[in-house]
Amino acid sequence: MVFGIKEITGCLEDFKPAFYEYCEASRLTSAATLAASSDPLCLSTLHIVSSADELSRFQNCTGCSFVACFSYESVHFDVDSFCRERKLDAAFLASSPSPEEVHACLSSAITESFVLARFSAELLEILFRDGSVQNLVDMSYKYFENPVNVFDAGYQLVAATWDYPNKDVLSEKIFRNRFLDSDDMKVINYQDTFDKVRKSTRPILIQHKKLNSNRIVSNINTRKDIGTLVVIEENQPFQEIDFRMVELLRNSIDMQMNRDNFILHAKGFNYEFFIKDLLDGKFVIKPGKNKRADYIDEKFPDPVYCLVVEPSRSIGALPISFVRNGFESMFSGIITVFYNGHLVIVISGKNKAALTEDDVALVNKFCSINELYCGMSNAFKNMARLPEYYKQALRAIQVGATETGTPGLFVYNNYFLKHIASIFLQKADADVFCCPQMSKLLEYDKNKGKDLAKTLYMYLLHGSTNAAASAMFIHRNTMLYRVGLINELVSIDYNDPMLRQYLILSYEMMSYSMMPNDESQD
């Protein structure tokens, strides 16, 4: 947004401005009285002139802008030629106000203008980089400094400033439930608020004694009901600029929702349908022979990760749109698809060079808080192998949920041994495969009520008694005692790498064979 002499019109309306526009001079970023300005005069400053004598300071200037606090007729030389020759943008005020009064008015206007310009630029950046409604809401908080909610047409909460606490009791309840129930709607619909919002093309301020905080409410689309945008006055009082920012935000959300809807329903080649067809085996990429392959590689550069959320495992009801928005707020521009009752999330090198431990911890926290069961595959390169890694992510959930019994993120890399065991056990008996030393320890544990087999397994995995003891939450002396007893019962060459692998796999096979049948089958 450019704030120049044209944009001054509305700001100085009370002073009856007469404009003489010549060159569309530089974009204005500040206002100052000419008496307080030093030479050379700054081109991006709107200079406020108090008398005709001061105009002489523009004699050697080119491209400046000024507001004269006196009438055009009071100047005793040819103002038109003076401004045209020096490419000056000028405004003369008929009511002759004080320069200080004009300065206060314009400083406020110019500052507000550039806040809106920055806000608009950030909204556009999110829209052009394939962002999401949640990304737009997250960014807007730093401008509003108040909670922002987006509801769909059914009053389900699809995006919000989740990371910021709500002081308002009703708002916190809505955040928790993620929708407006009948009681909420009765309070908010005081004096037919919903009907007024639907009919208004501008945001509406809601003030109601039953609401602890005022609200700015606006339809996302002023022509049809696709959802509602709500900003809550909690941290700072509303200002006029907030209403203008709500209009900009709602228009951006409308564009994003329309784009999301197009992707969901449009025919032809788009990534939601492409991924579904790929998972269904309807689309085969043949490198070197399919012209689309190069395009797909550009869209999904390696490394690629497949994450799968199983909503059916969660105890509470949670809108799938909320889950989608949650992942999109963590990793912008990702692809999410609802497939066979699962939410499939594809993260590629375009979104993230590689997932870090912090990224994994962030996803795990989101899943744990919202009681979601999510599996993550290993990283892979060829998008054509997505179906395999989709199954890998599902396997991580199946094994991890059985082992922990709690929701969260289950990374396949932590459960691959159990996956190997499940595949092997479909064709062979675990007892037949089991290493003799491990078999003897398992039998001893069964008869004596001990835990030597697991102790040996943990010791081999961690490589030291201290690390193994810590992982098992036992004292180091207890670990040393158990290892000593193991060495008395069986002979183990700890320097033999093949034997170490055999013992580890044996324990995995035996422990996995004792899982419930529905979890031990591939």
C-alpha positions in Angstrom: 0.0 0.0 0.0 1.4 3.4 -1.0 0.5 6.3 1.3 0.9 9.6 -0.7 -0.7 12.9 -1.1 -3.9 11.4 -2.5 -4.4 9.3 0.6 -4.2 12.6 2.7 -7.7 13.6 1.5 -9.7 11.7 4.0 -7.4 12.5 6.9 -7.7 16.3 6.4 -11.3 16.4 5.5 -12.2 18.6 8.5 -9.7 21.2 7.3 -11.2 21.6 3.8 -8.1 20.6 1.8 -7.4 21.8 -1.8 -5.1 19.5 -3.6 -2.5 20.2 -6.3 -1.0 16.8 -7.4 1.9 17.0 -9.7 4.4 14.1 -9.6 3.1 11.4 -7.2 6.2 12.0 -5.1 7.8 9.4 -2.8 5.9 7.1 -0.5 5.4 8.8 2.8 6.5 7.1 6.0 6.3 10.0 8.5 5.0 13.6 9.1 7.0 16.5 10.5 6.6 20.3 10.8 8.9 22.0 8.3 10.3 24.2 11.1 11.5 21.0 12.9 13.0 19.4 9.7 16.7 19.8 8.8 18.1 20.2 5.3 18.3 18.4 3.0 14.6 17.6 3.4 13.6 13.9 3.5 11.6 12.8 0.5 9.6 10.2 2.5 8.5 12.8 5.1 5.3 14.8 4.7 6.3 18.4 5.6 3.8 20.6 7.4 4.3 24.3 6.4 3.0 27.0 8.7 3.5 30.1 6.5 4.0 31.1 2.9 7.5 32.3 3.7 8.6 28.8 4.6 7.9 27.6 1.0 11.3 29.1 0.0 12.9 26.0 1.6 11.6 23.9 -1.3 13.4 26.2 -3.8 16.2 23.7 -4.3 14.2 20.5 -3.5 12.8 17.9 -6.0 10.1 15.3 -5.2 9.0 16.5 -1.8 5.5 16.5 -0.4 4.0 19.2 1.9 0.7 20.4 3.5 0.3 24.1 3.8 -1.7 25.3 6.8 -3.0 28.3 4.9 -5.1 28.9 1.7 -3.8 28.6 -1.8 -5.0 32.2 -2.5 -2.8 33.7 0.2 0.4 32.9 -1.7 1.8 35.8 -3.8 3.5 33.8 -6.5 2.6 31.2 -9.1 2.1 28.0 -6.9 1.3 25.8 -9.9 4.6 26.6 -11.7 6.6 26.4 -8.5 5.3 22.9 -7.7 5.4 21.6 -11.2 9.0 22.6 -11.8 10.2 21.0 -8.6 7.9 18.0 -8.8 6.3 18.8 -5.5 3.1 17.2 -4.2 1.1 19.9 -2.3 -2.0 20.3 -0.3 -3.4 23.6 0.9 -5.8 23.9 3.8 -8.5 26.6 3.7 -9.2 26.7 7.5 -5.6 27.6 8.5 -5.3 25.1 11.5 -2.2 25.0 13.7 0.8 22.9 12.3 0.8 20.9 15.6 -2.8 19.9 15.1 -2.2 18.8 11.5 1.0 17.0 12.5 -0.9 15.0 15.2 -3.6 14.0 12.6 -1.2 13.0 9.9 1.3 11.1 12.1 -1.5 8.9 13.3 -2.9 8.3 9.8 0.5 7.5 8.2 1.4 5.1 11.0 -1.9 3.3 10.7 -1.5 3.1 6.9 1.8 1.3 7.2 0.5 -1.1 9.8 -2.2 -2.0 7.3 0.3 -2.2 4.5 2.6 -4.6 6.5 -0.5 -6.7 7.6 -1.6 -7.0 3.9 1.8 -8.0 2.8 2.1 -10.8 5.3 -1.4 -12.0 4.4 -0.5 -12.2 0.8 2.8 -13.9 1.5 0.9 -16.7 3.3 -1.6 -17.0 0.5 1.0 -17.2 -2.2 3.2 -19.8 -0.4 0.3 -22.3 -0.1 -0.5 -21.5 3.5 -3.6 -22.3 5.4 -6.4 -20.6 7.4 -4.5 -21.5 10.6 -1.4 -19.8 9.2 -3.4 -16.6 8.5 -4.9 -16.6 12.0 -1.5 -17.3 13.7 0.1 -14.4 11.9 -2.7 -12.0 12.7 -2.3 -12.3 16.5 0.8 -10.1 16.6 -1.3 -7.3 15.0 -4.5 -7.7 16.9 -2.9 -8.8 20.2 -6.3 -10.3 21.0 -7.6 -13.9 20.4 -8.9 -14.7 16.9 -11.4 -17.4 16.1 -12.6 -18.8 12.8 -15.9 -20.8 12.6 -17.3 -22.7 9.6 -20.9 -22.4 8.6 -21.9 -25.1 11.1 -20.1 -23.1 13.9 -17.3 -25.6 14.3 -14.1 -23.9 15.4 -11.7 -24.5 12.4 -8.8 -22.2 13.3 -7.9 -20.1 16.4 -5.0 -18.6 18.3 -4.5 -21.8 20.2 -1.2 -20.9 21.8 -2.6 -18.0 23.8 -4.8 -18.4 26.9 -8.3 -17.1 27.1 -9.2 -14.8 30.0 -12.9 -14.9 28.9 -14.7 -17.9 30.4 -17.0 -18.4 27.4 -14.1 -18.2 24.9 -12.1 -20.8 26.9 -15.1 -23.1 26.9 -15.4 -22.7 23.1 -11.7 -23.4 22.7 -12.1 -26.5 24.7 -15.2 -27.8 23.0 -14.1 -26.5 19.5 -17.7 -25.6 18.6 -20.6 -23.3 19.6 -23.2 -25.3 21.6 -26.8 -24.1 22.0 -26.1 -22.2 25.2 -23.1 -20.4 23.7 -25.3 -19.4 20.7 -28.0 -18.0 22.9 -25.5 -15.7 24.7 -23.8 -14.6 21.6 -27.0 -14.2 19.5 -28.2 -11.4 21.8 -30.5 -9.1 19.9 -30.2 -11.2 16.8 -26.5 -10.7 16.4 -26.1 -13.6 13.9 -28.7 -12.0 11.6 -27.0 -8.6 11.8 -23.6 -10.1 11.0 -25.0 -12.0 7.9 -26.6 -8.8 6.5 -23.6 -6.5 7.2 -20.8 -6.1 4.7 -18.7 -4.5 7.5 -17.5 -6.1 10.7 -19.8 -5.5 13.7 -18.9 -4.7 17.3 -20.8 -6.9 19.8 -21.2 -5.4 23.3 -23.3 -7.5 25.7 -23.4 -7.6 29.5 -23.3 -11.4 29.5 -20.1 -11.3 27.6 -17.0 -10.4 29.6 -15.3 -9.1 26.5 -16.4 -7.1 23.4 -16.1 -8.8 20.1 -15.7 -7.8 16.5 -17.6 -10.3 14.3 -17.7 -10.5 10.5 -19.0 -13.0 7.9 -16.0 -14.4 6.0 -17.9 -14.0 2.8 -20.4 -11.2 2.6 -22.4 -12.9 -0.2 -22.8 -16.4 1.3 -22.5 -18.0 4.6 -19.3 -20.0 4.7 -18.1 -19.1 8.2 -17.5 -16.4 10.7 -14.5 -14.5 11.9 -14.4 -13.3 15.6 -11.8 -11.2 17.4 -12.2 -10.9 21.2 -11.2 -7.8 23.1 -9.1 -9.3 25.9 -5.5 -7.9 26.0 -6.0 -4.4 24.6 -9.0 -2.2 23.7 -10.3 -2.2 20.1 -9.3 0.6 17.8 -10.6 1.7 14.5 -7.7 0.0 12.7 -8.9 -3.4 14.1 -12.0 -3.2 12.0 -10.0 -2.6 8.9 -7.6 -5.5 9.7 -10.7 -7.7 10.3 -11.8 -6.9 6.7 -8.4 -7.7 5.3 -8.1 -10.9 7.3 -11.6 -12.1 6.4 -11.0 -11.5 2.7 -7.8 -13.5 2.9 -9.6 -16.4 4.8 -12.3 -16.3 2.1 -9.7 -16.7 -0.6 -8.0 -19.5 1.2 -11.2 -21.4 1.9 -12.2 -21.1 -1.7 -8.9 -22.5 -2.8 -9.2 -25.3 -0.3 -12.7 -26.1 -1.6 -11.5 -26.0 -5.2 -8.7 -28.4 -4.4 -11.2 -30.7 -2.7 -13.7 -30.8 -5.5 -12.0 -29.8 -8.7 -11.5 -32.5 -11.4 -8.2 -33.3 -13.0 -4.8 -33.5 -11.5 -4.5 -32.0 -8.1 -2.6 -33.3 -5.1 -5.4 -34.5 -2.9 -6.8 -36.7 -5.7 -3.3 -37.7 -6.8 -2.4 -38.9 -3.3 -5.7 -40.8 -2.9 -5.2 -42.5 -6.3 -1.6 -43.3 -5.4 -2.7 -44.9 -2.2 -5.4 -46.8 -4.0 -2.9 -48.1 -6.6 -4.6 -46.3 -9.4 -1.6 -44.2 -10.4 1.8 -45.6 -11.2 4.9 -43.3 -11.7 7.4 -44.7 -14.0 10.6 -42.6 -13.7 12.0 -41.5 -17.1 8.8 -42.4 -19.0 6.1 -40.3 -17.3 6.4 -36.5 -17.9 4.5 -35.9 -14.6 7.2 -37.7 -12.6 9.6 -34.7 -12.8 6.8 -32.4 -11.8 5.9 -34.6 -8.8 9.5 -34.7 -7.7 9.5 -30.9 -7.8 6.3 -30.8 -5.7 7.6 -33.4 -3.3 11.4 -33.1 -3.1 13.1 -35.5 -0.7 13.1 -36.2 2.1 9.4 -37.1 2.2 7.6 -38.2 5.4 4.2 -39.8 5.7 2.2 -39.2 8.9 -1.1 -40.9 9.6 -3.6 -40.0 12.3 -6.3 -42.6 13.3 -9.2 -40.5 14.7 -11.1 -43.7 15.5 -8.6 -44.5 18.3 -9.2 -41.2 20.1 -11.7 -41.2 23.0 -13.1 -37.7 22.5 -14.7 -36.2 19.4 -12.4 -33.8 17.6 -13.2 -32.0 14.3 -10.8 -33.3 11.6 -10.5 -29.7 10.4 -9.0 -28.8 13.7 -6.4 -31.6 13.4 -5.6 -30.6 9.9 -5.1 -27.0 10.9 -3.0 -28.1 13.8 -0.5 -29.8 11.5 -0.6 -27.0 8.9 0.3 -24.5 11.6 3.4 -26.6 12.5 4.5 -27.1 8.9 3.2 -24.7 6.3 2.3 -25.8 2.9 2.0 -29.5 3.7 -0.5 -31.8 1.9 -3.3 -33.4 4.1 -5.8 -36.0 2.8 -8.6 -37.8 4.5 -8.3 -41.4 3.3 -9.9 -44.6 4.6 -10.9 -43.0 7.9 -7.3 -41.7 8.4 -5.8 -38.3 8.1 -2.7 -38.7 5.9 -0.1 -35.9 6.1 2.7 -35.6 3.6 5.7 -33.5 4.6 8.4 -33.1 2.0 11.7 -31.2 1.5 9.7 -28.3 0.2 8.2 -27.8 3.6 11.1 -29.0 5.8 14.6 -30.1 4.8 14.4 -32.9 7.4 12.4 -33.3 10.6 14.4 -32.6 13.7 14.0 -33.9 17.2 12.3 -30.6 18.1 9.8 -31.1 15.2 9.0 -34.6 16.4 8.6 -33.4 20.0 6.3 -30.6 18.8 4.0 -33.1 16.9 4.1 -35.5 19.9 3.0 -32.7 22.2 0.1 -31.7 19.9 -1.0 -35.4 19.6 -0.7 -36.0 23.4 -2.7 -32.9 24.4 -5.4 -33.7 21.9 -5.4 -37.5 22.5 -4.5 -38.3 19.0 -2.8 -41.5 17.8 -0.3 -40.6 15.0 2.3 -42.7 13.2 5.3 -41.4 11.3 7.1 -43.3 8.6 10.8 -43.2 7.9 12.0 -40.6 5.4 11.9 -41.7 1.8 12.7 -40.2 -1.7 10.4 -41.6 -4.3 6.8 -40.4 -4.0 5.6 -43.5 -5.8 6.4 -45.5 -2.7 3.9 -43.5 -0.6 1.6 -46.5 -0.1 4.4 -48.5 1.5 5.3 -45.8 3.9 1.6 -45.1 4.6 1.4 -48.7 5.9 4.6 -48.2 7.8 3.1 -45.2 9.6 0.0 -47.3 10.4 2.2 -50.1 11.7 4.0 -47.6 14.0 0.6 -46.7 15.6 -0.5 -50.3 16.0 2.7 -51.4 17.7 3.3 -48.2 19.7 -0.3 -47.9 21.0 -0.2 -51.5 22.2 3.1 -51.0 23.9 2.4 -47.6 25.6 -1.4 -47.6 25.9 -1.4 -43.8 25.6 -2.0 -41.4 22.7 0.9 -39.5 21.0 3.3 -39.7 18.0 4.7 -43.1 17.2 7.8 -43.0 15.1 8.3 -46.2 13.0 12.1 -46.1 13.6 11.4 -46.9 17.3 9.3 -50.0 16.4 10.9 -51.5 13.4 12.1 -54.6 15.3 8.6 -55.4 16.3 7.5 -55.0 12.6 10.2 -57.4 11.6 8.9 -59.8 14.2 5.3 -59.6 13.0 6.3 -60.4 9.4 8.6 -63.3 10.5 5.9 -64.8 12.8 3.5 -65.2 10.0 5.7 -67.9 8.6 7.6 -69.4 11.5 7.2 -70.1 15.3 9.1 -67.7 17.6 10.2 -70.6 19.8 11.9 -72.3 16.8 13.8 -69.1 15.9 14.7 -68.1 19.5 18.4 -68.2 20.5 19.1 -71.0 23.0 20.5 -68.6 25.6 17.4 -66.3 25.4 15.1 -69.3 25.5 16.8 -70.5 28.8 16.5 -67.0 30.4 12.8 -66.8 29.4 12.1 -70.2 30.9 14.0 -69.2 34.1 11.9 -65.9 34.3 8.7 -67.9 33.9 9.6 -70.3 36.7 11.2 -67.9 39.1 9.2 -64.7 38.4 12.3 -62.8 37.4 13.1 -60.4 34.5 16.5 -61.6 33.3 15.5 -61.8 29.6 14.4 -58.2 29.4 17.5 -57.2 31.5 19.8 -58.8 28.9 17.9 -57.2 26.0 18.1 -53.7 27.5 21.8 -54.2 28.3 22.5 -55.2 24.7 20.5 -52.3 23.3 22.0 -49.6 25.5 25.6 -51.0 25.6 26.3 -50.3 29.3 24.9 -51.2 32.7 24.4 -47.6 33.7 22.3 -46.7 30.6 20.3 -49.9 30.8 19.6 -49.4 34.5 18.4 -45.9 33.9 16.1 -47.1 31.0 14.6 -49.8 33.3 14.3 -47.4 36.3 16.3 -49.7 38.5 19.4 -49.1 40.6 22.8 -49.8 39.0 23.6 -52.4 41.7 20.4 -54.2 40.8 21.5 -54.2 37.1 25.0 -55.5 38.0 23.4 -58.3 40.1 21.1 -59.4 37.3 23.9 -59.3 34.7 26.0 -61.4 37.0 23.2 -64.0 37.4 22.7 -64.0 33.6 26.4 -64.9 33.1 26.0 -67.7 35.6 23.0 -69.2 33.8 24.2 -68.9 30.2 27.4 -68.4 28.3 27.4 -65.2 26.2 30.3 -63.8 24.2 29.4 -60.1 24.3 32.0 -59.2 21.7 30.3 -61.4 19.1 28.1 -59.0 17.0 26.1 -61.8 15.4 25.2 -63.3 18.8 24.2 -59.8 20.1 21.9 -59.3 17.1 20.5 -62.8 17.5 19.7 -62.3 21.2 18.0 -58.9 20.5 15.9 -60.3 17.7 15.0 -63.3 19.8 13.6 -61.2 22.6 11.7 -59.1 20.1 10.2 -62.2 18.4 9.2 -63.8 21.7 7.7 -60.6 23.2 5.8 -59.8 20.0 4.5 -63.3 19.8 2.8 -62.8 23.2 0.8 -59.7 21.9 -2.9 -60.0 21.2 -3.6 -61.6 17.8 -5.0 -58.5 16.2 -1.8 -56.6 16.9 0.6 -59.3 16.0 -0.7 -59.7 12.5 0.4 -57.6 9.6 
